[in-house]
Amino acid sequence: PDPGTLASVLTEGVKNTISDSRVKVTYEPEYVPAVPPAMPDIPPEQLAGMIKATVKVEVLDGNIAYLKIQHIIGEEMAQKVGPLLLEYIWDKVLPTSAMILDFRSAVSGELSGIPYIVSYYTDSEPLIHIDSVYDRPSDITTELWSMPTLLGKRYGTSKPLMILTSKNTLGVAEDVAYCLKNLKRATIVGENTAGGTVKIDKIKVGDTDFYVSVPVAKSINPITGKSWEIDGVAPHVEVPAEDALETAVAII
């Protein structure tokens, strides 16, 4: 008689059977699939305003850049609002002597944003194979490579880079952290991440208001041959998430 309870019981059963916490059964009579807004419909200034709302920029004592990112934008949006991003974020942090990327509350992002961010902390040459993503519905594997040219200057490979994580860090942000960790370009400080996925589909069950959330893509790192999904990204320095910033500053 209670669909919500049934959904919870089914979710527990699935977790115990396949040991994958990402697969969930939910009851959502009001569910409407999210449709991302078409890019041309939003003027760049408005897009930049949306991005500013999800990014916090500061230069801390000791000339340390601090970037708190909640959503990792895709390449298409980055190209469109690039000049504004350079002015608002990048030009401020470029002259610093070390950087902290705060992914503790980063829970969403676009796959195409991964090479974009990673490339700012690598050299332009040689190009680096940073990730491979297998998409099950299309049966296609996409290789993600570092980018030879970027908007603005690179932060480079020599200045210290810290990434702050929490148990809530999810999806694309986990991928960025895992790539930079295995390229030995960043030190991860904080908690083991959530162990999400690069892409989840919500599938309607027949003619009901029940849905099954299922990962439909898999990230495989070319360096480790493994994925960060399910197990998450382990930090180099494990501390409670609320102490991660202080710890990272101390390390720098």
C-alpha positions in Angstrom: 0.0 0.0 0.0 3.0 2.4 0.5 4.9 2.8 -2.8 7.8 4.8 -1.1 8.4 1.9 1.3 8.3 -0.6 -1.6 10.9 1.5 -3.4 13.2 1.5 -0.4 12.9 -2.3 0.1 13.6 -2.9 -3.6 16.7 -0.6 -3.4 18.1 -2.5 -0.4 17.5 -5.8 -2.2 19.3 -4.5 -5.3 22.3 -3.2 -3.2 22.6 -6.5 -1.4 22.5 -8.5 -4.6 24.9 -6.5 -6.8 26.8 -4.4 -4.3 26.4 -1.2 -6.3 25.0 1.7 -4.2 24.4 3.8 -7.3 21.5 1.6 -8.5 18.3 2.9 -6.8 14.6 2.3 -7.1 12.4 5.4 -6.4 8.7 6.2 -6.5 8.2 9.7 -8.1 4.7 10.5 -9.3 5.7 14.1 -10.0 9.0 13.3 -11.8 9.7 15.3 -15.0 12.9 14.5 -16.8 15.3 17.5 -16.7 16.0 19.1 -20.1 19.1 21.2 -20.2 18.4 24.7 -21.6 19.6 25.2 -25.2 22.8 27.1 -25.3 21.9 29.9 -27.7 18.8 30.9 -25.6 20.9 32.3 -22.8 23.1 35.4 -23.2 26.7 35.0 -22.2 26.4 37.6 -19.4 23.5 35.5 -17.8 25.5 32.3 -18.2 28.5 33.9 -16.5 26.2 35.0 -13.7 25.0 31.4 -13.3 28.7 30.2 -13.2 29.7 32.9 -10.7 26.9 31.5 -8.4 28.6 28.1 -8.4 32.2 29.2 -8.1 33.9 31.0 -5.2 37.3 32.7 -5.9 39.7 34.0 -3.3 43.4 34.6 -2.9 44.4 33.5 0.6 47.3 34.6 2.7 50.6 33.3 1.3 49.5 34.0 -2.3 47.4 30.8 -2.4 44.5 30.7 -4.9 41.3 29.1 -3.6 38.6 28.0 -6.0 35.4 26.4 -4.7 33.6 24.7 -7.5 30.1 23.1 -7.2 29.4 22.3 -10.8 32.0 21.5 -13.6 30.8 23.2 -16.8 31.2 21.6 -20.2 33.5 22.7 -23.0 30.6 24.2 -25.0 29.6 26.5 -22.2 33.3 27.3 -21.3 33.9 28.4 -24.9 30.8 30.6 -24.9 31.6 32.4 -21.6 35.3 32.0 -21.8 36.4 35.7 -21.8 34.1 36.4 -18.8 35.6 33.3 -17.0 39.1 34.5 -17.7 38.3 38.0 -16.3 36.3 36.8 -13.2 38.3 33.7 -12.2 41.4 32.9 -14.1 43.2 36.2 -14.3 42.8 36.5 -10.5 44.4 33.2 -9.7 47.1 32.9 -12.4 49.8 34.9 -10.6 49.5 32.9 -7.3 52.2 30.5 -6.2 49.9 27.6 -5.2 46.2 26.6 -5.8 43.5 24.8 -3.8 40.5 23.4 -5.8 37.6 22.8 -3.4 35.4 19.9 -4.7 33.9 19.1 -1.3 30.4 20.1 -2.5 30.9 19.4 -6.2 28.1 17.0 -7.1 27.4 17.7 -10.8 29.2 18.4 -14.0 29.7 17.8 -17.7 32.0 15.1 -19.1 33.5 17.5 -21.6 34.7 19.7 -18.7 37.2 17.0 -17.6 39.9 17.6 -20.2 39.2 21.3 -20.0 40.1 21.5 -16.3 42.9 18.9 -16.3 44.6 20.7 -19.2 45.1 23.9 -17.2 47.5 21.9 -14.9 49.4 20.0 -17.6 51.8 21.1 -20.4 50.5 21.8 -23.9 52.8 19.1 -25.3 52.9 16.1 -25.3 49.2 15.5 -25.2 48.1 13.1 -22.4 45.4 10.4 -22.6 43.6 11.3 -19.3 40.5 9.1 -19.4 38.4 6.6 -21.4 34.6 6.5 -21.0 32.6 3.6 -22.2 29.0 4.4 -22.9 26.8 1.3 -22.7 23.7 2.4 -24.7 25.8 3.4 -27.7 28.5 0.8 -27.2 31.1 3.5 -27.8 34.3 4.3 -25.9 35.4 7.9 -25.9 39.0 8.8 -25.1 39.6 12.1 -23.3 42.9 13.8 -24.1 44.5 16.9 -22.7 43.9 20.0 -24.9 46.8 21.6 -27.0 45.2 25.1 -26.8 43.2 26.7 -24.1 41.6 30.1 -23.4 44.1 32.0 -21.4 47.4 30.7 -19.9 47.9 27.4 -18.1 48.6 27.3 -14.4 51.5 25.0 -15.3 52.9 21.8 -13.8 55.3 23.1 -11.1 53.1 25.1 -8.7 51.5 23.1 -5.8 47.9 22.0 -6.5 45.6 20.7 -3.7 42.2 19.2 -4.3 39.8 19.1 -1.3 37.3 16.2 -1.2 34.4 15.0 1.0 32.2 11.9 1.1 29.7 14.0 -0.9 32.1 14.8 -3.9 30.3 13.1 -6.7 30.6 12.2 -10.4 32.6 14.4 -12.8 34.5 16.1 -9.9 35.6 12.6 -8.8 36.9 12.0 -12.3 38.9 15.2 -12.4 40.4 14.5 -8.9 41.3 10.9 -9.9 42.9 12.0 -13.2 45.1 14.7 -11.5 45.9 12.4 -8.7 47.2 9.6 -11.1 49.1 12.1 -13.2 50.8 13.0 -9.9 49.8 16.6 -10.5 47.6 17.1 -7.4 47.6 16.2 -3.7 44.1 15.1 -2.6 43.2 16.2 1.0 40.0 15.3 2.8 37.7 12.3 2.7 37.2 9.4 0.4 34.7 10.5 -2.3 31.2 9.2 -2.9 32.0 6.7 -5.7 29.4 7.8 -8.2 29.5 7.6 -11.9 30.0 9.8 -15.0 26.5 9.1 -16.3 23.2 7.9 -14.8 19.9 7.2 -16.5 16.6 7.1 -14.8 14.5 4.4 -16.4 10.7 4.4 -16.0 9.3 1.0 -14.9 6.5 0.1 -17.3 3.4 2.3 -16.9 4.1 3.1 -13.2 5.6 6.0 -11.2 8.6 3.8 -10.2 12.0 4.6 -11.7 15.3 2.7 -11.6 18.5 4.8 -11.6 21.3 2.9 -13.4 24.8 3.9 -14.3 25.1 3.7 -18.1 28.7 4.7 -18.6 32.0 3.7 -17.1 35.3 5.7 -16.6 38.5 3.7 -17.0 41.7 5.5 -16.2 44.5 4.7 -18.7 47.2 4.9 -16.0 45.6 2.6 -13.4 43.4 0.6 -15.7 40.8 1.0 -13.0 37.8 3.2 -12.2 37.1 5.5 -9.3 33.4 4.5 -9.5 31.8 2.7 -6.6 34.9 2.9 -4.4 35.5 6.6 -4.8 38.8 8.5 -4.8 41.1 7.9 -1.8 42.8 11.1 -0.5 46.6 11.3 -0.1 45.9 13.0 3.3 42.8 11.8 5.0 41.2 14.3 7.3 37.5 15.2 8.1 36.1 17.4 5.3 35.7 20.4 7.5 39.5 20.3 8.3 40.6 19.9 4.7 41.2 23.5 3.8 43.3 24.2 6.9 45.3 21.1 6.3 45.9 21.9 2.6 47.2 25.4 3.5 49.5 23.9 6.1 50.9 21.4 3.6 51.6 24.2 1.0 
